[in-house]
């Protein structure tokens, strides 16, 4: 092994590597969001995942908006590097 290769290897090994939170953090975040959505639906008197014929009540629309915001935050968590 020549000196140039050794220097490159040692430099790469010494530099701290960024780690992406990854699929596990994303899955945990999504699970939390879905738990909150189920609680929101239950508080409004509905069952999460059951279709409602006709006009969707305002409470369900608010729950869905909150779920969408939470899921967007999960996407940011999945893409954010963690040291």
PyMOL Python script that loads the backbone (N, CA, C, O; Angstrom):
from pymol import cmd

cmd.read_pdbstr("""\
ATOM      1  N   UNK A   1       0.859  -1.170   0.000  1.00  0.00           N
ATOM      2  CA  UNK A   1       0.000   0.000   0.000  1.00  0.00           C
ATOM      3  C   UNK A   1       0.901   1.228   0.000  1.00  0.00           C
ATOM      4  O   UNK A   1       1.792   1.364   0.839  1.00  0.00           O
ATOM      5  N   UNK A   2       0.654   2.112  -0.952  1.00  0.00           N
ATOM      6  CA  UNK A   2       1.500   3.296  -1.018  1.00  0.00           C
ATOM      7  C   UNK A   2       1.017   4.373  -0.052  1.00  0.00           C
ATOM      8  O   UNK A   2      -0.070   4.271   0.518  1.00  0.00           O
ATOM      9  N   UNK A   3       1.826   5.390   0.121  1.00  0.00           N
ATOM     10  CA  UNK A   3       1.540   6.447   1.100  1.00  0.00           C
ATOM     11  C   UNK A   3       0.271   7.212   0.760  1.00  0.00           C
ATOM     12  O   UNK A   3      -0.491   7.573   1.658  1.00  0.00           O
ATOM     13  N   UNK A   4       0.030   7.469  -0.536  1.00  0.00           N
ATOM     14  CA  UNK A   4      -1.156   8.225  -0.950  1.00  0.00           C
ATOM     15  C   UNK A   4      -2.441   7.471  -0.581  1.00  0.00           C
ATOM     16  O   UNK A   4      -3.389   8.078  -0.084  1.00  0.00           O
ATOM     17  N   UNK A   5      -2.478   6.192  -0.813  1.00  0.00           N
ATOM     18  CA  UNK A   5      -3.649   5.384  -0.480  1.00  0.00           C
ATOM     19  C   UNK A   5      -3.871   5.329   1.030  1.00  0.00           C
ATOM     20  O   UNK A   5      -5.004   5.408   1.506  1.00  0.00           O
ATOM     21  N   UNK A   6      -2.781   5.192   1.771  1.00  0.00           N
ATOM     22  CA  UNK A   6      -2.875   5.157   3.228  1.00  0.00           C
ATOM     23  C   UNK A   6      -3.387   6.480   3.780  1.00  0.00           C
ATOM     24  O   UNK A   6      -4.224   6.497   4.683  1.00  0.00           O
ATOM     25  N   UNK A   7      -2.886   7.590   3.240  1.00  0.00           N
ATOM     26  CA  UNK A   7      -3.325   8.916   3.687  1.00  0.00           C
ATOM     27  C   UNK A   7      -4.809   9.118   3.379  1.00  0.00           C
ATOM     28  O   UNK A   7      -5.536   9.668   4.206  1.00  0.00           O
ATOM     29  N   UNK A   8      -5.264   8.685   2.213  1.00  0.00           N
ATOM     30  CA  UNK A   8      -6.674   8.812   1.845  1.00  0.00           C
ATOM     31  C   UNK A   8      -7.557   7.975   2.757  1.00  0.00           C
ATOM     32  O   UNK A   8      -8.617   8.428   3.188  1.00  0.00           O
ATOM     33  N   UNK A   9      -7.123   6.763   3.048  1.00  0.00           N
ATOM     34  CA  UNK A   9      -7.883   5.893   3.944  1.00  0.00           C
ATOM     35  C   UNK A   9      -7.988   6.483   5.346  1.00  0.00           C
ATOM     36  O   UNK A   9      -9.071   6.494   5.931  1.00  0.00           O
ATOM     37  N   UNK A  10      -6.887   6.969   5.886  1.00  0.00           N
ATOM     38  CA  UNK A  10      -6.896   7.534   7.240  1.00  0.00           C
ATOM     39  C   UNK A  10      -7.729   8.809   7.313  1.00  0.00           C
ATOM     40  O   UNK A  10      -8.412   9.053   8.308  1.00  0.00           O
ATOM     41  N   UNK A  11      -7.672   9.617   6.264  1.00  0.00           N
ATOM     42  CA  UNK A  11      -8.482  10.836   6.231  1.00  0.00           C
ATOM     43  C   UNK A  11      -9.967  10.493   6.215  1.00  0.00           C
ATOM     44  O   UNK A  11     -10.754  11.093   6.948  1.00  0.00           O
ATOM     45  N   UNK A  12     -10.345   9.539   5.391  1.00  0.00           N
ATOM     46  CA  UNK A  12     -11.755   9.137   5.311  1.00  0.00           C
ATOM     47  C   UNK A  12     -12.228   8.521   6.619  1.00  0.00           C
ATOM     48  O   UNK A  12     -13.378   8.716   7.011  1.00  0.00           O
ATOM     49  N   UNK A  13     -11.366   7.786   7.293  1.00  0.00           N
ATOM     50  CA  UNK A  13     -11.742   7.153   8.554  1.00  0.00           C
ATOM     51  C   UNK A  13     -11.842   8.172   9.688  1.00  0.00           C
ATOM     52  O   UNK A  13     -12.618   7.980  10.625  1.00  0.00           O
ATOM     53  N   UNK A  14     -11.064   9.251   9.612  1.00  0.00           N
ATOM     54  CA  UNK A  14     -11.037  10.232  10.697  1.00  0.00           C
ATOM     55  C   UNK A  14     -12.172  11.249  10.604  1.00  0.00           C
ATOM     56  O   UNK A  14     -12.566  11.824  11.619  1.00  0.00           O
ATOM     57  N   UNK A  15     -12.697  11.475   9.418  1.00  0.00           N
ATOM     58  CA  UNK A  15     -13.755  12.463   9.229  1.00  0.00           C
ATOM     59  C   UNK A  15     -15.069  11.871   9.717  1.00  0.00           C
ATOM     60  O   UNK A  15     -15.458  10.786   9.286  1.00  0.00           O
ATOM     61  N   UNK A  16     -15.771  12.588  10.628  1.00  0.00           N
ATOM     62  CA  UNK A  16     -17.053  12.050  11.099  1.00  0.00           C
ATOM     63  C   UNK A  16     -18.063  11.989   9.954  1.00  0.00           C
ATOM     64  O   UNK A  16     -18.210  12.941   9.188  1.00  0.00           O
ATOM     65  N   UNK A  17     -18.733  10.888   9.855  1.00  0.00           N
ATOM     66  CA  UNK A  17     -19.707  10.684   8.799  1.00  0.00           C
ATOM     67  C   UNK A  17     -21.102  11.034   9.309  1.00  0.00           C
ATOM     68  O   UNK A  17     -21.469  10.682  10.431  1.00  0.00           O
ATOM     69  N   UNK A  18     -21.874  11.727   8.476  1.00  0.00           N
ATOM     70  CA  UNK A  18     -23.263  12.030   8.825  1.00  0.00           C
ATOM     71  C   UNK A  18     -24.102  10.778   8.611  1.00  0.00           C
ATOM     72  O   UNK A  18     -23.877  10.027   7.661  1.00  0.00           O
ATOM     73  N   UNK A  19     -25.050  10.559   9.478  1.00  0.00           N
ATOM     74  CA  UNK A  19     -25.918   9.398   9.385  1.00  0.00           C
ATOM     75  C   UNK A  19     -27.345   9.892   9.203  1.00  0.00           C
ATOM     76  O   UNK A  19     -27.790  10.787   9.923  1.00  0.00           O
ATOM     77  N   UNK A  20     -28.048   9.330   8.271  1.00  0.00           N
ATOM     78  CA  UNK A  20     -29.443   9.686   8.062  1.00  0.00           C
ATOM     79  C   UNK A  20     -30.279   8.881   9.043  1.00  0.00           C
ATOM     80  O   UNK A  20     -30.040   7.691   9.248  1.00  0.00           O
ATOM     81  N   UNK A  21     -31.270   9.545   9.652  1.00  0.00           N
ATOM     82  CA  UNK A  21     -32.097   8.885  10.656  1.00  0.00           C
ATOM     83  C   UNK A  21     -32.708   7.604  10.104  1.00  0.00           C
ATOM     84  O   UNK A  21     -32.800   6.601  10.812  1.00  0.00           O
ATOM     85  N   UNK A  22     -33.112   7.634   8.879  1.00  0.00           N
ATOM     86  CA  UNK A  22     -33.500   6.429   8.192  1.00  0.00           C
ATOM     87  C   UNK A  22     -34.902   5.931   8.411  1.00  0.00           C
ATOM     88  O   UNK A  22     -35.740   6.603   9.012  1.00  0.00           O
ATOM     89  N   UNK A  23     -35.137   4.744   7.912  1.00  0.00           N
ATOM     90  CA  UNK A  23     -36.483   4.198   7.895  1.00  0.00           C
ATOM     91  C   UNK A  23     -37.065   3.931   9.277  1.00  0.00           C
ATOM     92  O   UNK A  23     -38.280   4.024   9.456  1.00  0.00           O
ATOM     93  N   UNK A  24     -36.242   3.605  10.243  1.00  0.00           N
ATOM     94  CA  UNK A  24     -36.794   3.293  11.569  1.00  0.00           C
ATOM     95  C   UNK A  24     -37.354   4.550  12.226  1.00  0.00           C
ATOM     96  O   UNK A  24     -38.454   4.522  12.779  1.00  0.00           O
ATOM     97  N   UNK A  25     -36.608   5.652  12.168  1.00  0.00           N
ATOM     98  CA  UNK A  25     -37.112   6.906  12.740  1.00  0.00           C
ATOM     99  C   UNK A  25     -38.371   7.363  12.004  1.00  0.00           C
ATOM    100  O   UNK A  25     -39.315   7.859  12.619  1.00  0.00           O
ATOM    101  N   UNK A  26     -38.374   7.191  10.692  1.00  0.00           N
ATOM    102  CA  UNK A  26     -39.537   7.565   9.895  1.00  0.00           C
ATOM    103  C   UNK A  26     -40.758   6.722  10.283  1.00  0.00           C
ATOM    104  O   UNK A  26     -41.864   7.249  10.412  1.00  0.00           O
ATOM    105  N   UNK A  27     -40.557   5.430  10.467  1.00  0.00           N
ATOM    106  CA  UNK A  27     -41.657   4.542  10.846  1.00  0.00           C
ATOM    107  C   UNK A  27     -42.189   4.872  12.233  1.00  0.00           C
ATOM    108  O   UNK A  27     -43.399   4.846  12.456  1.00  0.00           O
ATOM    109  N   UNK A  28     -41.294   5.184  13.169  1.00  0.00           N
ATOM    110  CA  UNK A  28     -41.729   5.558  14.517  1.00  0.00           C
ATOM    111  C   UNK A  28     -42.546   6.845  14.471  1.00  0.00           C
ATOM    112  O   UNK A  28     -43.572   6.965  15.139  1.00  0.00           O
ATOM    113  N   UNK A  29     -42.084   7.796  13.682  1.00  0.00           N
ATOM    114  CA  UNK A  29     -42.805   9.058  13.553  1.00  0.00           C
ATOM    115  C   UNK A  29     -44.189   8.842  12.939  1.00  0.00           C
ATOM    116  O   UNK A  29     -45.173   9.400  13.424  1.00  0.00           O
ATOM    117  N   UNK A  30     -44.272   8.041  11.880  1.00  0.00           N
ATOM    118  CA  UNK A  30     -45.568   7.778  11.247  1.00  0.00           C
ATOM    119  C   UNK A  30     -46.516   7.052  12.199  1.00  0.00           C
ATOM    120  O   UNK A  30     -47.718   7.319  12.204  1.00  0.00           O
ATOM    121  N   UNK A  31     -45.985   6.146  12.992  1.00  0.00           N
ATOM    122  CA  UNK A  31     -46.821   5.443  13.969  1.00  0.00           C
ATOM    123  C   UNK A  31     -47.399   6.430  14.973  1.00  0.00           C
ATOM    124  O   UNK A  31     -48.576   6.349  15.326  1.00  0.00           O
ATOM    125  N   UNK A  32     -46.571   7.358  15.428  1.00  0.00           N
ATOM    126  CA  UNK A  32     -47.057   8.388  16.352  1.00  0.00           C
ATOM    127  C   UNK A  32     -48.136   9.249  15.725  1.00  0.00           C
ATOM    128  O   UNK A  32     -49.137   9.563  16.369  1.00  0.00           O
ATOM    129  N   UNK A  33     -47.938   9.632  14.477  1.00  0.00           N
ATOM    130  CA  UNK A  33     -48.940  10.441  13.769  1.00  0.00           C
ATOM    131  C   UNK A  33     -50.265   9.684  13.645  1.00  0.00           C
ATOM    132  O   UNK A  33     -51.334  10.251  13.872  1.00  0.00           O
ATOM    133  N   UNK A  34     -50.187   8.418  13.288  1.00  0.00           N
ATOM    134  CA  UNK A  34     -51.414   7.629  13.135  1.00  0.00           C
ATOM    135  C   UNK A  34     -52.115   7.418  14.468  1.00  0.00           C
ATOM    136  O   UNK A  34     -53.344   7.392  14.520  1.00  0.00           O
ATOM    137  N   UNK A  35     -51.350   7.265  15.551  1.00  0.00           N
ATOM    138  CA  UNK A  35     -51.969   7.138  16.883  1.00  0.00           C
ATOM    139  C   UNK A  35     -52.726   8.411  17.245  1.00  0.00           C
ATOM    140  O   UNK A  35     -53.828   8.358  17.792  1.00  0.00           O
ATOM    141  N   UNK A  36     -52.118   9.559  16.932  1.00  0.00           N
ATOM    142  CA  UNK A  36     -52.807  10.829  17.200  1.00  0.00           C
ATOM    143  C   UNK A  36     -54.057  10.981  16.337  1.00  0.00           C
ATOM    144  O   UNK A  36     -55.069  11.509  16.797  1.00  0.00           O
ATOM    145  N   UNK A  37     -53.989  10.519  15.088  1.00  0.00           N
ATOM    146  CA  UNK A  37     -55.156  10.605  14.216  1.00  0.00           C
ATOM    147  C   UNK A  37     -56.288   9.720  14.733  1.00  0.00           C
ATOM    148  O   UNK A  37     -57.450  10.125  14.707  1.00  0.00           O
ATOM    149  N   UNK A  38     -55.963   8.533  15.197  1.00  0.00           N
ATOM    150  CA  UNK A  38     -56.976   7.634  15.762  1.00  0.00           C
ATOM    151  C   UNK A  38     -57.605   8.269  16.990  1.00  0.00           C
ATOM    152  O   UNK A  38     -58.821   8.201  17.171  1.00  0.00           O
ATOM    153  N   UNK A  39     -56.788   8.887  17.835  1.00  0.00           N
ATOM    154  CA  UNK A  39     -57.319   9.559  19.023  1.00  0.00           C
ATOM    155  C   UNK A  39     -58.217  10.731  18.637  1.00  0.00           C
ATOM    156  O   UNK A  39     -59.251  10.959  19.266  1.00  0.00           O
ATOM    157  N   UNK A  40     -57.821  11.470  17.606  1.00  0.00           N
ATOM    158  CA  UNK A  40     -58.628  12.602  17.140  1.00  0.00           C
ATOM    159  C   UNK A  40     -59.979  12.126  16.604  1.00  0.00           C
ATOM    160  O   UNK A  40     -61.021  12.693  16.932  1.00  0.00           O
ATOM    161  N   UNK A  41     -59.949  11.088  15.783  1.00  0.00           N
ATOM    162  CA  UNK A  41     -61.199  10.525  15.262  1.00  0.00           C
ATOM    163  C   UNK A  41     -62.090  10.029  16.402  1.00  0.00           C
ATOM    164  O   UNK A  41     -63.297  10.271  16.403  1.00  0.00           O
ATOM    165  N   UNK A  42     -61.493   9.341  17.365  1.00  0.00           N
ATOM    166  CA  UNK A  42     -62.274   8.818  18.493  1.00  0.00           C
ATOM    167  C   UNK A  42     -62.903   9.938  19.305  1.00  0.00           C
ATOM    168  O   UNK A  42     -64.056   9.842  19.724  1.00  0.00           O
ATOM    169  N   UNK A  43     -62.137  10.999  19.522  1.00  0.00           N
ATOM    170  CA  UNK A  43     -62.679  12.140  20.268  1.00  0.00           C
ATOM    171  C   UNK A  43     -63.837  12.791  19.520  1.00  0.00           C
ATOM    172  O   UNK A  43     -64.747  13.347  20.135  1.00  0.00           O
ATOM    173  N   UNK A  44     -63.800  12.721  18.199  1.00  0.00           N
ATOM    174  CA  UNK A  44     -64.879  13.292  17.396  1.00  0.00           C
ATOM    175  C   UNK A  44     -66.055  12.329  17.247  1.00  0.00           C
ATOM    176  O   UNK A  44     -67.102  12.696  16.712  1.00  0.00           O
ATOM    177  N   UNK A  45     -65.875  11.071  17.730  1.00  0.00           N
ATOM    178  CA  UNK A  45     -66.969  10.108  17.685  1.00  0.00           C
ATOM    179  C   UNK A  45     -66.987   9.250  16.430  1.00  0.00           C
ATOM    180  O   UNK A  45     -68.023   8.681  16.085  1.00  0.00           O
ATOM    181  N   UNK A  46     -65.863   9.149  15.749  1.00  0.00           N
ATOM    182  CA  UNK A  46     -65.780   8.360  14.520  1.00  0.00           C
ATOM    183  C   UNK A  46     -64.705   7.293  14.660  1.00  0.00           C
ATOM    184  O   UNK A  46     -63.929   7.295  15.616  1.00  0.00           O
ATOM    185  N   UNK A  47     -64.671   6.381  13.689  1.00  0.00           N
ATOM    186  CA  UNK A  47     -63.655   5.334  13.651  1.00  0.00           C
ATOM    187  C   UNK A  47     -62.690   5.633  12.516  1.00  0.00           C
ATOM    188  O   UNK A  47     -63.109   5.833  11.376  1.00  0.00           O
ATOM    189  N   UNK A  48     -61.394   5.663  12.823  1.00  0.00           N
ATOM    190  CA  UNK A  48     -60.369   5.954  11.823  1.00  0.00           C
ATOM    191  C   UNK A  48     -60.340   4.857  10.774  1.00  0.00           C
ATOM    192  O   UNK A  48     -60.292   3.674  11.112  1.00  0.00           O
ATOM    193  N   UNK A  49     -60.369   5.240   9.502  1.00  0.00           N
ATOM    194  CA  UNK A  49     -60.279   4.281   8.414  1.00  0.00           C
ATOM    195  C   UNK A  49     -61.610   3.803   7.887  1.00  0.00           C
ATOM    196  O   UNK A  49     -61.645   3.064   6.903  1.00  0.00           O
ATOM    197  N   UNK A  50     -62.703   4.196   8.503  1.00  0.00           N
ATOM    198  CA  UNK A  50     -64.027   3.781   8.039  1.00  0.00           C
ATOM    199  C   UNK A  50     -64.610   4.905   7.187  1.00  0.00           C
ATOM    200  O   UNK A  50     -64.752   6.032   7.661  1.00  0.00           O
ATOM    201  N   UNK A  51     -64.948   4.607   5.935  1.00  0.00           N
ATOM    202  CA  UNK A  51     -65.479   5.668   5.070  1.00  0.00           C
ATOM    203  C   UNK A  51     -66.838   6.174   5.540  1.00  0.00           C
ATOM    204  O   UNK A  51     -67.666   5.423   6.056  1.00  0.00           O
ATOM    205  N   UNK A  52     -67.033   7.459   5.345  1.00  0.00           N
ATOM    206  CA  UNK A  52     -68.296   8.097   5.740  1.00  0.00           C
ATOM    207  C   UNK A  52     -69.011   8.512   4.459  1.00  0.00           C
ATOM    208  O   UNK A  52     -68.482   9.324   3.699  1.00  0.00           O
ATOM    209  N   UNK A  53     -70.198   7.973   4.204  1.00  0.00           N
ATOM    210  CA  UNK A  53     -70.917   8.379   2.994  1.00  0.00           C
ATOM    211  C   UNK A  53     -71.427   9.816   3.118  1.00  0.00           C
ATOM    212  O   UNK A  53     -71.828  10.260   4.195  1.00  0.00           O
ATOM    213  N   UNK A  54     -71.404  10.518   2.012  1.00  0.00           N
ATOM    214  CA  UNK A  54     -71.915  11.890   2.011  1.00  0.00           C
ATOM    215  C   UNK A  54     -70.836  12.905   2.337  1.00  0.00           C
ATOM    216  O   UNK A  54     -69.673  12.741   1.968  1.00  0.00           O
ATOM    217  N   UNK A  55     -71.238  13.952   3.032  1.00  0.00           N
ATOM    218  CA  UNK A  55     -70.344  15.068   3.351  1.00  0.00           C
ATOM    219  C   UNK A  55     -69.483  14.713   4.567  1.00  0.00           C
ATOM    220  O   UNK A  55     -69.985  14.196   5.566  1.00  0.00           O
ATOM    221  N   UNK A  56     -68.198  14.994   4.469  1.00  0.00           N
ATOM    222  CA  UNK A  56     -67.282  14.712   5.572  1.00  0.00           C
ATOM    223  C   UNK A  56     -67.402  15.790   6.637  1.00  0.00           C
ATOM    224  O   UNK A  56     -67.322  16.976   6.316  1.00  0.00           O
ATOM    225  N   UNK A  57     -67.595  15.405   7.914  1.00  0.00           N
ATOM    226  CA  UNK A  57     -67.730  16.398   8.982  1.00  0.00           C
ATOM    227  C   UNK A  57     -66.450  17.232   9.155  1.00  0.00           C
ATOM    228  O   UNK A  57     -65.351  16.783   8.828  1.00  0.00           O
ATOM    229  N   UNK A  58     -66.617  18.438   9.670  1.00  0.00           N
ATOM    230  CA  UNK A  58     -65.490  19.358   9.858  1.00  0.00           C
ATOM    231  C   UNK A  58     -64.454  18.791  10.825  1.00  0.00           C
ATOM    232  O   UNK A  58     -63.258  19.028  10.658  1.00  0.00           O
ATOM    233  N   UNK A  59     -64.901  18.048  11.830  1.00  0.00           N
ATOM    234  CA  UNK A  59     -63.965  17.470  12.795  1.00  0.00           C
ATOM    235  C   UNK A  59     -63.023  16.483  12.107  1.00  0.00           C
ATOM    236  O   UNK A  59     -61.833  16.436  12.416  1.00  0.00           O
ATOM    237  N   UNK A  60     -63.556  15.700  11.178  1.00  0.00           N
ATOM    238  CA  UNK A  60     -62.728  14.738  10.448  1.00  0.00           C
ATOM    239  C   UNK A  60     -61.753  15.469   9.539  1.00  0.00           C
ATOM    240  O   UNK A  60     -60.601  15.056   9.408  1.00  0.00           O
ATOM    241  N   UNK A  61     -62.199  16.546   8.912  1.00  0.00           N
ATOM    242  CA  UNK A  61     -61.305  17.338   8.073  1.00  0.00           C
ATOM    243  C   UNK A  61     -60.159  17.926   8.896  1.00  0.00           C
ATOM    244  O   UNK A  61     -59.021  17.984   8.431  1.00  0.00           O
ATOM    245  N   UNK A  62     -60.464  18.360  10.118  1.00  0.00           N
ATOM    246  CA  UNK A  62     -59.418  18.895  10.994  1.00  0.00           C
ATOM    247  C   UNK A  62     -58.436  17.792  11.403  1.00  0.00           C
ATOM    248  O   UNK A  62     -57.229  18.028  11.457  1.00  0.00           O
ATOM    249  N   UNK A  63     -58.938  16.614  11.685  1.00  0.00           N
ATOM    250  CA  UNK A  63     -58.065  15.479  12.022  1.00  0.00           C
ATOM    251  C   UNK A  63     -57.158  15.142  10.845  1.00  0.00           C
ATOM    252  O   UNK A  63     -55.968  14.886  11.026  1.00  0.00           O
ATOM    253  N   UNK A  64     -57.721  15.142   9.638  1.00  0.00           N
ATOM    254  CA  UNK A  64     -56.931  14.836   8.448  1.00  0.00           C
ATOM    255  C   UNK A  64     -55.870  15.899   8.189  1.00  0.00           C
ATOM    256  O   UNK A  64     -54.761  15.579   7.759  1.00  0.00           O
ATOM    257  N   UNK A  65     -56.202  17.161   8.448  1.00  0.00           N
ATOM    258  CA  UNK A  65     -55.225  18.237   8.267  1.00  0.00           C
ATOM    259  C   UNK A  65     -54.077  18.072   9.259  1.00  0.00           C
ATOM    260  O   UNK A  65     -52.911  18.249   8.906  1.00  0.00           O
ATOM    261  N   UNK A  66     -54.413  17.735  10.493  1.00  0.00           N
ATOM    262  CA  UNK A  66     -53.375  17.497  11.493  1.00  0.00           C
ATOM    263  C   UNK A  66     -52.505  16.306  11.142  1.00  0.00           C
ATOM    264  O   UNK A  66     -51.293  16.339  11.354  1.00  0.00           O
ATOM    265  N   UNK A  67     -53.111  15.253  10.606  1.00  0.00           N
ATOM    266  CA  UNK A  67     -52.362  14.069  10.188  1.00  0.00           C
ATOM    267  C   UNK A  67     -51.412  14.415   9.044  1.00  0.00           C
ATOM    268  O   UNK A  67     -50.276  13.943   9.011  1.00  0.00           O
ATOM    269  N   UNK A  68     -51.874  15.228   8.120  1.00  0.00           N
ATOM    270  CA  UNK A  68     -51.023  15.637   6.999  1.00  0.00           C
ATOM    271  C   UNK A  68     -49.834  16.459   7.453  1.00  0.00           C
ATOM    272  O   UNK A  68     -48.726  16.282   6.947  1.00  0.00           O
ATOM    273  N   UNK A  69     -50.053  17.359   8.404  1.00  0.00           N
ATOM    274  CA  UNK A  69     -48.963  18.169   8.948  1.00  0.00           C
ATOM    275  C   UNK A  69     -47.948  17.299   9.674  1.00  0.00           C
ATOM    276  O   UNK A  69     -46.740  17.486   9.530  1.00  0.00           O
ATOM    277  N   UNK A  70     -48.440  16.359  10.443  1.00  0.00           N
ATOM    278  CA  UNK A  70     -47.568  15.452  11.181  1.00  0.00           C
ATOM    279  C   UNK A  70     -46.755  14.584  10.214  1.00  0.00           C
ATOM    280  O   UNK A  70     -45.560  14.381  10.426  1.00  0.00           O
ATOM    281  N   UNK A  71     -47.379  14.082   9.175  1.00  0.00           N
ATOM    282  CA  UNK A  71     -46.673  13.249   8.201  1.00  0.00           C
ATOM    283  C   UNK A  71     -45.612  14.052   7.448  1.00  0.00           C
ATOM    284  O   UNK A  71     -44.558  13.519   7.102  1.00  0.00           O
ATOM    285  N   UNK A  72     -45.892  15.333   7.195  1.00  0.00           N
ATOM    286  CA  UNK A  72     -44.888  16.186   6.552  1.00  0.00           C
ATOM    287  C   UNK A  72     -43.673  16.358   7.449  1.00  0.00           C
ATOM    288  O   UNK A  72     -42.541  16.388   6.966  1.00  0.00           O
ATOM    289  N   UNK A  73     -43.902  16.471   8.754  1.00  0.00           N
ATOM    290  CA  UNK A  73     -42.787  16.558   9.691  1.00  0.00           C
ATOM    291  C   UNK A  73     -41.994  15.252   9.708  1.00  0.00           C
ATOM    292  O   UNK A  73     -40.775  15.269   9.878  1.00  0.00           O
ATOM    293  N   UNK A  74     -42.674  14.132   9.534  1.00  0.00           N
ATOM    294  CA  UNK A  74     -41.983  12.836   9.473  1.00  0.00           C
ATOM    295  C   UNK A  74     -41.073  12.763   8.251  1.00  0.00           C
ATOM    296  O   UNK A  74     -39.974  12.213   8.324  1.00  0.00           O
ATOM    297  N   UNK A  75     -41.523  13.312   7.139  1.00  0.00           N
ATOM    298  CA  UNK A  75     -40.683  13.307   5.951  1.00  0.00           C
ATOM    299  C   UNK A  75     -39.416  14.113   6.194  1.00  0.00           C
ATOM    300  O   UNK A  75     -38.335  13.732   5.746  1.00  0.00           O
ATOM    301  N   UNK A  76     -39.554  15.230   6.905  1.00  0.00           N
ATOM    302  CA  UNK A  76     -38.371  16.031   7.232  1.00  0.00           C
ATOM    303  C   UNK A  76     -37.437  15.266   8.153  1.00  0.00           C
ATOM    304  O   UNK A  76     -36.217  15.351   8.011  1.00  0.00           O
ATOM    305  N   UNK A  77     -37.990  14.529   9.083  1.00  0.00           N
ATOM    306  CA  UNK A  77     -37.164  13.732  10.021  1.00  0.00           C
ATOM    307  C   UNK A  77     -36.400  12.648   9.255  1.00  0.00           C
ATOM    308  O   UNK A  77     -35.232  12.381   9.536  1.00  0.00           O
ATOM    309  N   UNK A  78     -37.067  12.038   8.298  1.00  0.00           N
ATOM    310  CA  UNK A  78     -36.428  10.954   7.545  1.00  0.00           C
ATOM    311  C   UNK A  78     -35.265  11.452   6.703  1.00  0.00           C
ATOM    312  O   UNK A  78     -34.322  10.703   6.446  1.00  0.00           O
ATOM    313  N   UNK A  79     -35.321  12.700   6.273  1.00  0.00           N
ATOM    314  CA  UNK A  79     -34.292  13.233   5.390  1.00  0.00           C
ATOM    315  C   UNK A  79     -33.220  14.040   6.103  1.00  0.00           C
ATOM    316  O   UNK A  79     -32.236  14.443   5.483  1.00  0.00           O
ATOM    317  N   UNK A  80     -33.397  14.284   7.407  1.00  0.00           N
ATOM    318  CA  UNK A  80     -32.441  15.089   8.153  1.00  0.00           C
ATOM    319  C   UNK A  80     -31.272  14.230   8.632  1.00  0.00           C
ATOM    320  O   UNK A  80     -31.486  13.211   9.289  1.00  0.00           O
ATOM    321  N   UNK A  81     -30.046  14.627   8.312  1.00  0.00           N
ATOM    322  CA  UNK A  81     -28.912  13.846   8.819  1.00  0.00           C
ATOM    323  C   UNK A  81     -28.724  14.060  10.318  1.00  0.00           C
ATOM    324  O   UNK A  81     -28.902  15.170  10.820  1.00  0.00           O
ATOM    325  N   UNK A  82     -28.372  13.021  11.010  1.00  0.00           N
ATOM    326  CA  UNK A  82     -28.096  13.116  12.447  1.00  0.00           C
ATOM    327  C   UNK A  82     -26.653  12.708  12.696  1.00  0.00           C
ATOM    328  O   UNK A  82     -26.172  11.737  12.113  1.00  0.00           O
ATOM    329  N   UNK A  83     -25.959  13.445  13.558  1.00  0.00           N
ATOM    330  CA  UNK A  83     -24.546  13.107  13.793  1.00  0.00           C
ATOM    331  C   UNK A  83     -24.374  11.825  14.590  1.00  0.00           C
ATOM    332  O   UNK A  83     -23.247  11.414  14.864  1.00  0.00           O
TER     333      UNK A  83
END
""", "prot")
cmd.dss("prot")
cmd.show_as("cartoon", "prot")
cmd.util.cbc("prot")
cmd.orient("prot")
